[in-house]
Each structure stands twice: as structure tokens, then as C-alpha cells.
Amino acid sequence: MAASKSTNQYPRNTLRRIIKAHAGCKISKNADILIYLDYALFLEQLVKEARIDAKATGEKQITARNVKKAKDTVLKKFRA
């Protein structure tokens, strides 16, 4: 089997362009990596909270309603 040529997990140049456009200023060399990792941790925590809510209501799958309920809790944790 041939190995994959690309080992990047996300398009770094695209992410840097998006961050620069929203920030309106220059960003340091590795700031984009930290922003991506924080985003990944946020999503992981959101899914975890939504899963807990789904189990509490007796559902077998995570629904949009579970994610909406968990969103406020997770956002409060990440804003602090």
C-alpha cells in the first residue's frame, strides 16, 4: 500500500488567512496551531456534554437539541 503524501491535519495556510481576516492584525508564528487545538478541544467537550445530555434523556443518539443544550455550558467554560 502506498503511504499518504500529505500528513497535515488541516490546511494551515487557509486557517492563517481566516484568522488574519478576523483579527485584523498580524499573528505570531504558531498562533494558528494553538487556535486550532483550542477549537478541537471545544468540539470534543461539546460532544461529551451532548452525550451526557442524550443519556440523561434516554436517547441513543446525540441530536441537535442535545448539542444546543450543551452549547451554553461549554461556552461558559471556554470563555473563562
N, C-alpha and C positions, 0 to 999 in steps of 0.2 A: 504494500500500500504506500502511496505517495504521501509525504508529510505536507501539511498545510503551509503555504508560503507566508501567510500573514499571522502574526502572533498578537497583534493589537486587539484589545478587548473592546475598544471604542475608537471612533475617528477623532484623534486628538486635535488636528487642525480645525475641524469643524467645531468642536467644542470650544476651542480657544476663540474662534471668531464669534460665536454666540455669546460667550462671557464678555468679551470686549465690547460688543454692541450694547449689551445691557448695562455694563458697568460704566461705560463712557470714559474709561481711563485705562492706562496700561496695567497689566497684571504681571506678577512675578513669574519666574521660570516654571515652577511646579505647582502653582496655584490651581491650575485646571485639574490636576490629578487629585488634589485634596477636595475640590468641589465635586468631582465625580464620585469619589469614595463616600463623601457625606451623603450624596444623593442615593447611592446604593444602600447605605445603612438605613436611610429614611424609608426606602421601599421595603427593605427586609422587616423593619419594625412595624410598618403599616400592615403588611401581610400577617405578621404574628398577632397583632391586635385584632385584625379582622377575623382570623381563625378562631381566636378565643371567643369573640362575639358570636360567631356562627355556631360553635359548640354549645354555648350557653342557651341559644335559642333552639337547639335541636336540629339544626340543618347539617347536611353532609357536605355541602359545597359553600365556598365563600361567594357571596353575592355583592352586587353594587351597594346594597343597603348596609351590609356589614362594613364595607370599606368606608362609606360615608360616616358611619358612627365612629369608627376608629380614627378617622382623619383628624378630628379636633384634638383628641387625646395625644396623638403622636406629634402634631404640630406644636402643641404646648411644650412637649419635652424637647423638641429640636430648636425652639426659639430661645430657650433659656440658656 
